[in-house]
């Protein structure tokens, strides 16, 4: 019987209501959360820098 190679790559995250409200732990002491209304200026600035407007 052949060994199966472990799948590498990003794992999906289950988005519960609590995670949508509070976010979830990200890499290296960060927190992933959805953008909020007060984040629009920062998002616009990042998109301008990336040239992906």
Jmol script that loads the backbone (N, CA, C; Angstrom):
load data "model"
ATOM      1  N   UNK A   1       0.838  -1.173   0.000  1.00  0.00           N
ATOM      2  CA  UNK A   1       0.000   0.000   0.000  1.00  0.00           C
ATOM      3  C   UNK A   1       0.894   1.253   0.000  1.00  0.00           C
ATOM      4  N   UNK A   2       0.625   2.162  -0.898  1.00  0.00           N
ATOM      5  CA  UNK A   2       1.429   3.383  -1.014  1.00  0.00           C
ATOM      6  C   UNK A   2       1.069   4.386   0.081  1.00  0.00           C
ATOM      7  N   UNK A   3       2.078   5.110   0.516  1.00  0.00           N
ATOM      8  CA  UNK A   3       1.838   6.153   1.515  1.00  0.00           C
ATOM      9  C   UNK A   3       1.231   7.368   0.842  1.00  0.00           C
ATOM     10  N   UNK A   4       0.338   8.028   1.543  1.00  0.00           N
ATOM     11  CA  UNK A   4      -0.245   9.255   1.012  1.00  0.00           C
ATOM     12  C   UNK A   4       0.566  10.439   1.496  1.00  0.00           C
ATOM     13  N   UNK A   5       0.844  11.343   0.591  1.00  0.00           N
ATOM     14  CA  UNK A   5       1.560  12.564   0.964  1.00  0.00           C
ATOM     15  C   UNK A   5       0.583  13.517   1.635  1.00  0.00           C
ATOM     16  N   UNK A   6       1.044  14.165   2.661  1.00  0.00           N
ATOM     17  CA  UNK A   6       0.196  15.150   3.350  1.00  0.00           C
ATOM     18  C   UNK A   6      -0.055  16.327   2.419  1.00  0.00           C
ATOM     19  N   UNK A   7      -1.290  16.795   2.427  1.00  0.00           N
ATOM     20  CA  UNK A   7      -1.619  17.954   1.597  1.00  0.00           C
ATOM     21  C   UNK A   7      -1.033  19.202   2.235  1.00  0.00           C
ATOM     22  N   UNK A   8      -0.326  19.955   1.464  1.00  0.00           N
ATOM     23  CA  UNK A   8       0.263  21.205   1.934  1.00  0.00           C
ATOM     24  C   UNK A   8      -0.539  22.362   1.345  1.00  0.00           C
ATOM     25  N   UNK A   9      -0.531  23.463   2.030  1.00  0.00           N
ATOM     26  CA  UNK A   9      -1.222  24.636   1.518  1.00  0.00           C
ATOM     27  C   UNK A   9      -2.169  25.198   2.551  1.00  0.00           C
ATOM     28  N   UNK A  10      -2.834  26.267   2.189  1.00  0.00           N
ATOM     29  CA  UNK A  10      -3.720  26.930   3.154  1.00  0.00           C
ATOM     30  C   UNK A  10      -4.902  26.052   3.534  1.00  0.00           C
ATOM     31  N   UNK A  11      -5.227  26.080   4.814  1.00  0.00           N
ATOM     32  CA  UNK A  11      -6.399  25.359   5.296  1.00  0.00           C
ATOM     33  C   UNK A  11      -7.552  26.335   5.402  1.00  0.00           C
ATOM     34  N   UNK A  12      -8.735  25.867   5.108  1.00  0.00           N
ATOM     35  CA  UNK A  12      -9.887  26.751   5.217  1.00  0.00           C
ATOM     36  C   UNK A  12     -10.234  26.946   6.694  1.00  0.00           C
ATOM     37  N   UNK A  13     -10.822  28.080   6.990  1.00  0.00           N
ATOM     38  CA  UNK A  13     -11.206  28.424   8.356  1.00  0.00           C
ATOM     39  C   UNK A  13     -12.721  28.454   8.423  1.00  0.00           C
ATOM     40  N   UNK A  14     -13.290  27.770   9.393  1.00  0.00           N
ATOM     41  CA  UNK A  14     -14.740  27.813   9.568  1.00  0.00           C
ATOM     42  C   UNK A  14     -15.116  29.157  10.170  1.00  0.00           C
ATOM     43  N   UNK A  15     -16.045  29.853   9.526  1.00  0.00           N
ATOM     44  CA  UNK A  15     -16.438  31.187   9.969  1.00  0.00           C
ATOM     45  C   UNK A  15     -17.724  31.117  10.787  1.00  0.00           C
ATOM     46  N   UNK A  16     -17.559  31.029  12.080  1.00  0.00           N
ATOM     47  CA  UNK A  16     -18.715  31.046  12.965  1.00  0.00           C
ATOM     48  C   UNK A  16     -19.100  32.504  13.235  1.00  0.00           C
ATOM     49  N   UNK A  17     -20.241  32.704  13.833  1.00  0.00           N
ATOM     50  CA  UNK A  17     -20.673  34.067  14.158  1.00  0.00           C
ATOM     51  C   UNK A  17     -19.685  34.738  15.103  1.00  0.00           C
ATOM     52  N   UNK A  18     -19.151  33.990  16.069  1.00  0.00           N
ATOM     53  CA  UNK A  18     -18.163  34.565  16.994  1.00  0.00           C
ATOM     54  C   UNK A  18     -16.897  34.984  16.268  1.00  0.00           C
ATOM     55  N   UNK A  19     -16.440  34.153  15.345  1.00  0.00           N
ATOM     56  CA  UNK A  19     -15.230  34.512  14.602  1.00  0.00           C
ATOM     57  C   UNK A  19     -15.468  35.735  13.721  1.00  0.00           C
ATOM     58  N   UNK A  20     -16.657  35.850  13.148  1.00  0.00           N
ATOM     59  CA  UNK A  20     -16.942  37.024  12.329  1.00  0.00           C
ATOM     60  C   UNK A  20     -16.958  38.291  13.172  1.00  0.00           C
ATOM     61  N   UNK A  21     -17.425  38.181  14.407  1.00  0.00           N
ATOM     62  CA  UNK A  21     -17.457  39.347  15.299  1.00  0.00           C
ATOM     63  C   UNK A  21     -16.076  39.677  15.861  1.00  0.00           C
ATOM     64  N   UNK A  22     -15.357  38.687  16.357  1.00  0.00           N
ATOM     65  CA  UNK A  22     -14.119  38.924  17.108  1.00  0.00           C
ATOM     66  C   UNK A  22     -12.848  38.647  16.313  1.00  0.00           C
ATOM     67  N   UNK A  23     -12.958  37.958  15.190  1.00  0.00           N
ATOM     68  CA  UNK A  23     -11.772  37.580  14.431  1.00  0.00           C
ATOM     69  C   UNK A  23     -11.220  36.264  14.928  1.00  0.00           C
ATOM     70  N   UNK A  24     -10.068  35.843  14.406  1.00  0.00           N
ATOM     71  CA  UNK A  24      -9.438  34.601  14.829  1.00  0.00           C
ATOM     72  C   UNK A  24      -7.935  34.796  14.808  1.00  0.00           C
ATOM     73  N   UNK A  25      -7.186  33.987  15.570  1.00  0.00           N
ATOM     74  CA  UNK A  25      -5.735  34.139  15.643  1.00  0.00           C
ATOM     75  C   UNK A  25      -5.080  33.936  14.285  1.00  0.00           C
ATOM     76  N   UNK A  26      -4.142  34.802  13.967  1.00  0.00           N
ATOM     77  CA  UNK A  26      -3.384  34.689  12.729  1.00  0.00           C
ATOM     78  C   UNK A  26      -1.935  34.351  13.041  1.00  0.00           C
ATOM     79  N   UNK A  27      -1.065  34.409  12.046  1.00  0.00           N
ATOM     80  CA  UNK A  27       0.342  34.078  12.269  1.00  0.00           C
ATOM     81  C   UNK A  27       1.056  35.150  13.092  1.00  0.00           C
ATOM     82  N   UNK A  28       2.010  34.732  13.872  1.00  0.00           N
ATOM     83  CA  UNK A  28       2.911  35.598  14.637  1.00  0.00           C
ATOM     84  C   UNK A  28       2.160  36.682  15.415  1.00  0.00           C
ATOM     85  N   UNK A  29       1.340  36.269  16.336  1.00  0.00           N
ATOM     86  CA  UNK A  29       0.649  37.174  17.267  1.00  0.00           C
ATOM     87  C   UNK A  29      -0.190  38.242  16.558  1.00  0.00           C
ATOM     88  N   UNK A  30      -0.871  37.867  15.477  1.00  0.00           N
ATOM     89  CA  UNK A  30      -1.773  38.792  14.788  1.00  0.00           C
ATOM     90  C   UNK A  30      -3.209  38.299  14.948  1.00  0.00           C
ATOM     91  N   UNK A  31      -4.147  39.128  14.561  1.00  0.00           N
ATOM     92  CA  UNK A  31      -5.559  38.761  14.634  1.00  0.00           C
ATOM     93  C   UNK A  31      -6.192  39.043  13.276  1.00  0.00           C
ATOM     94  N   UNK A  32      -6.870  38.075  12.697  1.00  0.00           N
ATOM     95  CA  UNK A  32      -7.552  38.228  11.415  1.00  0.00           C
ATOM     96  C   UNK A  32      -9.008  38.566  11.704  1.00  0.00           C
ATOM     97  N   UNK A  33      -9.512  39.607  11.071  1.00  0.00           N
ATOM     98  CA  UNK A  33     -10.907  39.987  11.254  1.00  0.00           C
ATOM     99  C   UNK A  33     -11.400  40.641   9.979  1.00  0.00           C
ATOM    100  N   UNK A  34     -12.696  40.773   9.858  1.00  0.00           N
ATOM    101  CA  UNK A  34     -13.277  41.443   8.701  1.00  0.00           C
ATOM    102  C   UNK A  34     -13.055  42.945   8.806  1.00  0.00           C
ATOM    103  N   UNK A  35     -12.957  43.601   7.659  1.00  0.00           N
ATOM    104  CA  UNK A  35     -12.830  45.056   7.654  1.00  0.00           C
ATOM    105  C   UNK A  35     -14.122  45.682   8.164  1.00  0.00           C
ATOM    106  N   UNK A  36     -13.987  46.801   8.823  1.00  0.00           N
ATOM    107  CA  UNK A  36     -15.139  47.529   9.336  1.00  0.00           C
ATOM    108  C   UNK A  36     -15.190  48.902   8.679  1.00  0.00           C
ATOM    109  N   UNK A  37     -16.246  49.628   8.907  1.00  0.00           N
ATOM    110  CA  UNK A  37     -16.445  50.915   8.234  1.00  0.00           C
ATOM    111  C   UNK A  37     -15.265  51.869   8.461  1.00  0.00           C
ATOM    112  N   UNK A  38     -14.706  51.885   9.658  1.00  0.00           N
ATOM    113  CA  UNK A  38     -13.607  52.809   9.935  1.00  0.00           C
ATOM    114  C   UNK A  38     -12.300  52.374   9.260  1.00  0.00           C
ATOM    115  N   UNK A  39     -12.265  51.200   8.650  1.00  0.00           N
ATOM    116  CA  UNK A  39     -11.066  50.698   7.985  1.00  0.00           C
ATOM    117  C   UNK A  39     -10.969  51.097   6.516  1.00  0.00           C
ATOM    118  N   UNK A  40     -11.980  51.761   5.973  1.00  0.00           N
ATOM    119  CA  UNK A  40     -11.995  52.018   4.532  1.00  0.00           C
ATOM    120  C   UNK A  40     -10.828  52.877   4.062  1.00  0.00           C
ATOM    121  N   UNK A  41     -10.410  53.874   4.832  1.00  0.00           N
ATOM    122  CA  UNK A  41      -9.270  54.703   4.425  1.00  0.00           C
ATOM    123  C   UNK A  41      -7.983  53.879   4.347  1.00  0.00           C
ATOM    124  N   UNK A  42      -7.770  53.010   5.312  1.00  0.00           N
ATOM    125  CA  UNK A  42      -6.578  52.163   5.307  1.00  0.00           C
ATOM    126  C   UNK A  42      -6.617  51.170   4.150  1.00  0.00           C
ATOM    127  N   UNK A  43      -7.775  50.606   3.876  1.00  0.00           N
ATOM    128  CA  UNK A  43      -7.911  49.667   2.756  1.00  0.00           C
ATOM    129  C   UNK A  43      -7.660  50.383   1.439  1.00  0.00           C
ATOM    130  N   UNK A  44      -8.213  51.582   1.274  1.00  0.00           N
ATOM    131  CA  UNK A  44      -7.979  52.355   0.047  1.00  0.00           C
ATOM    132  C   UNK A  44      -6.500  52.647  -0.146  1.00  0.00           C
ATOM    133  N   UNK A  45      -5.793  53.001   0.928  1.00  0.00           N
ATOM    134  CA  UNK A  45      -4.367  53.296   0.846  1.00  0.00           C
ATOM    135  C   UNK A  45      -3.575  52.043   0.450  1.00  0.00           C
ATOM    136  N   UNK A  46      -3.925  50.894   1.014  1.00  0.00           N
ATOM    137  CA  UNK A  46      -3.249  49.651   0.653  1.00  0.00           C
ATOM    138  C   UNK A  46      -3.490  49.287  -0.803  1.00  0.00           C
ATOM    139  N   UNK A  47      -4.723  49.463  -1.275  1.00  0.00           N
ATOM    140  CA  UNK A  47      -5.016  49.170  -2.681  1.00  0.00           C
ATOM    141  C   UNK A  47      -4.258  50.101  -3.621  1.00  0.00           C
ATOM    142  N   UNK A  48      -4.136  51.384  -3.251  1.00  0.00           N
ATOM    143  CA  UNK A  48      -3.357  52.329  -4.064  1.00  0.00           C
ATOM    144  C   UNK A  48      -1.888  51.914  -4.132  1.00  0.00           C
ATOM    145  N   UNK A  49      -1.323  51.505  -2.980  1.00  0.00           N
ATOM    146  CA  UNK A  49       0.073  51.070  -2.948  1.00  0.00           C
ATOM    147  C   UNK A  49       0.288  49.829  -3.792  1.00  0.00           C
ATOM    148  N   UNK A  50      -0.684  48.919  -3.766  1.00  0.00           N
ATOM    149  CA  UNK A  50      -0.558  47.677  -4.518  1.00  0.00           C
ATOM    150  C   UNK A  50      -0.831  47.877  -6.002  1.00  0.00           C
ATOM    151  N   UNK A  51      -1.413  49.033  -6.356  1.00  0.00           N
ATOM    152  CA  UNK A  51      -1.735  49.287  -7.749  1.00  0.00           C
ATOM    153  C   UNK A  51      -2.887  48.417  -8.239  1.00  0.00           C
ATOM    154  N   UNK A  52      -3.747  48.028  -7.316  1.00  0.00           N
ATOM    155  CA  UNK A  52      -4.837  47.114  -7.637  1.00  0.00           C
ATOM    156  C   UNK A  52      -6.165  47.763  -7.357  1.00  0.00           C
ATOM    157  N   UNK A  53      -6.320  48.982  -7.793  1.00  0.00           N
ATOM    158  CA  UNK A  53      -7.529  49.761  -7.483  1.00  0.00           C
ATOM    159  C   UNK A  53      -8.689  49.302  -8.286  1.00  0.00           C
TER     160      UNK A  53
END
end "model"
wireframe off; spacefill off
backbone 0.3
color backbone group
